[in-house]
């Protein structure tokens, strides 16, 4: 007997409303939505190799005292990731970036030691206007250029994972920390997993 369109529709509704592993029940589970971050890789070349701009977080913020890329969240559904990056760059560093100068670098799916997860989109920018400065002194107490090949100790592990993935030339990475891991980067607890892209030969 050949299934009719009605049979297919009934099957779809059943799968959607059930917890069947191959169906659509998981979309109804609370907590599937996660934050989306944008990270600025402001890059310049020097005699010692490429450098990126890092800021040290301060005040009553997450990861205070640790180095991090200028970054932030989308303001809402009205804002796309490039617009958010341009805005955050101006708010945190005072530099003006034209949207056409923004380049997609790498995306990182991250899980914190607490178990919460988020997705970070890292963008490379090599051309901008203005001199980077601490534009939010209540949230940042230092800002400096750091060699990509010699990143400082005391970095946020999530940020370090993004820069390591960027340095490796990958487009997608997973960084799932475990309960008990530190927020700061720990070489002994490396959780970065590179996801091969379509240009990678199959094993």
C-alpha positions in Angstrom: 0.0 0.0 0.0 1.4 3.4 -1.0 1.3 6.0 1.8 -0.9 9.0 1.0 -0.1 12.7 1.8 -2.4 12.4 4.8 -0.3 9.5 6.1 2.9 11.5 5.7 1.3 14.5 7.5 0.1 12.3 10.4 3.6 10.7 10.7 5.2 14.2 10.7 2.9 15.4 13.5 3.6 12.2 15.5 7.3 12.6 15.2 7.2 16.4 15.9 5.2 16.0 19.1 7.0 12.9 20.5 10.4 12.4 22.0 11.4 10.1 19.1 15.2 10.4 18.7 14.9 11.0 14.9 12.0 13.3 15.2 11.3 16.9 16.2 10.5 16.5 19.9 13.9 18.0 20.9 13.0 21.3 19.4 10.4 21.7 22.2 12.9 21.2 25.0 13.7 24.3 27.0 17.2 25.5 26.8 17.9 24.7 23.2 18.4 28.4 22.5 21.9 29.7 23.3 23.7 33.1 23.2 25.6 34.3 20.1 28.8 36.2 20.6 30.9 38.2 18.2 34.7 38.5 18.7 37.0 41.0 17.1 40.4 39.8 15.8 42.0 43.2 15.1 45.2 42.2 13.4 48.3 44.0 12.4 51.7 42.7 11.0 55.0 43.4 12.7 58.6 42.4 12.3 58.0 39.5 14.8 54.9 38.3 13.0 51.1 39.0 13.2 49.8 40.7 16.3 46.2 40.8 17.7 44.6 43.4 20.1 43.7 42.0 23.5 42.0 43.7 26.4 42.1 42.7 30.1 38.7 42.4 31.7 38.1 44.3 34.9 35.4 45.2 37.4 32.3 43.2 38.2 32.4 41.2 35.0 32.9 37.6 34.0 36.5 36.5 33.9 37.8 39.7 35.5 41.6 39.9 35.4 41.9 37.7 32.2 42.9 38.7 28.7 40.2 38.5 26.0 39.4 39.8 22.6 37.1 42.7 22.3 33.7 41.0 22.1 30.0 41.2 22.9 26.5 40.0 22.3 23.9 40.9 19.7 21.6 43.6 20.9 18.6 41.7 19.6 17.0 40.1 16.6 17.3 43.4 14.7 21.1 43.3 14.7 23.2 41.0 12.5 26.6 39.7 13.5 28.7 42.2 11.4 26.7 45.2 12.7 27.2 43.9 16.2 31.0 43.5 15.7 31.3 47.1 14.3 29.3 48.5 17.3 31.3 46.5 19.9 34.6 47.5 18.4 33.7 51.2 18.7 32.3 50.9 22.2 35.2 48.9 23.6 38.2 50.2 21.6 37.2 53.4 19.9 38.1 52.2 16.4 35.8 52.7 13.5 35.4 49.7 11.2 33.7 49.7 7.8 31.5 46.6 7.4 33.1 45.7 4.0 36.4 45.3 5.9 35.0 42.6 8.2 36.2 39.0 7.3 34.7 35.8 8.8 37.5 33.9 10.6 36.2 31.0 12.7 33.1 29.9 14.6 33.5 28.2 18.0 30.8 26.2 19.8 31.7 26.6 23.4 30.6 25.1 26.7 31.7 26.6 29.9 32.6 24.6 33.1 29.2 25.5 34.5 27.5 23.6 31.6 26.1 26.6 29.8 26.9 26.8 26.1 27.2 29.5 23.5 28.4 30.1 19.9 31.1 32.6 19.1 31.7 34.0 15.7 35.3 35.4 15.3 36.0 38.0 12.7 39.3 39.3 11.4 39.8 43.0 10.6 43.0 44.4 9.2 41.9 47.9 8.3 40.2 50.4 10.6 40.2 54.1 11.5 41.5 55.4 14.8 44.0 54.3 17.5 42.7 51.5 19.8 42.2 52.7 23.3 40.4 51.7 26.5 37.0 53.1 25.8 35.3 51.4 28.8 37.6 51.8 31.8 35.1 50.3 34.2 35.2 47.0 32.2 38.8 47.0 31.0 42.0 48.0 32.7 44.6 47.1 30.0 44.8 46.8 26.3 47.8 45.8 24.2 49.0 44.2 21.0 50.1 40.5 21.5 51.9 38.2 19.1 49.6 35.6 17.8 52.4 33.0 18.2 53.1 34.1 21.8 49.8 34.8 23.5 49.9 35.8 27.1 49.2 33.6 30.1 45.9 34.4 31.9 43.6 34.3 28.9 40.0 33.3 28.9 40.0 29.7 27.6 37.1 30.3 25.2 38.9 33.2 23.6 42.2 31.3 23.5 40.5 28.4 21.7 39.1 30.8 19.1 42.5 32.3 18.4 44.2 28.8 18.3 41.6 27.7 15.8 42.1 30.9 13.8 45.8 30.4 13.8 45.3 26.8 12.5 43.3 28.1 9.6 40.1 26.2 10.5 36.6 27.5 10.0 34.8 25.6 12.8 35.8 24.3 16.2 34.2 22.9 19.3 35.4 23.9 22.8 33.5 22.0 25.4 35.0 22.4 28.8 34.3 20.0 31.7 33.0 20.6 35.2 36.0 21.7 37.3 37.9 23.2 34.4 39.1 26.7 35.0 37.8 29.8 33.1 41.4 30.7 32.4 43.3 28.8 29.7 45.1 25.8 31.0 47.4 24.0 28.6 46.9 20.8 30.7 43.2 20.9 30.1 43.0 21.6 26.4 39.5 21.1 25.1 39.7 22.5 21.6 38.5 20.2 18.8 39.0 21.2 15.2 36.2 20.3 12.8 37.6 19.6 9.4 36.0 21.6 6.5 34.9 20.3 3.1 38.4 20.8 1.6 39.9 18.2 4.0 40.5 14.9 2.4 38.3 12.1 3.7 40.2 9.5 6.0 
